[in-house]
């Protein structure tokens, strides 16, 4: 009898293993089927949504009087030529390098401005850092001028001319000095004179031979307009 009981127990154990294996296989197929269904649903959803996908541009309009920039309606957006983007980039690089003052970056900015200026503009720029009243002698290492380019406008129908509005903030020892920010309007003329042979540093810093041929800076009058007196003047 004992041998028969052992045989039945062994048979029951084998039956249980077979049942567990079959149930495990059914569960695996169910999981695989669910995964396939989810994948097919995702593909179908992407196929349905694809016609509605588009890149929304963020066009910006610059006020010619104040220099402030604002987003405009997408329907009014225009494609910007690559040359215009290139001009804006190099104009901003030049102005930022010339107008900011940071003791740690001074030599780099000085060299870059000279590299991007023709002889007459470079001569005027050297005067800023020459003599007993040189800018670096007056400001030293404790003062910083931080410059934010508010807008860059290429003059219509006048290739190689740009008007840049900037805002300059003064810091002392890395802390805002509390002085009001100053705003300036910069007018410059530029051209491109790529060299056939150039030094490696020049090729990296100014590969297209961007060169400023005229440069002027004027303080921007941002004082509020005085209200007119009713009745006019007498």
PyMOL commands that set and color helices and strands:
alter all, ss='L'
color gray80, all
select helices_A, chain A and resi 2-52+74-76+82-99+103-115+119-128+135-139+200-205
alter helices_A, ss='H'
color red, helices_A
select strands_A, chain A and resi 60-62+69-71+143-154+161-172+175-176+182-192+210-219
alter strands_A, ss='S'
color yellow, strands_A
deselect
rebuild
show_as cartoon
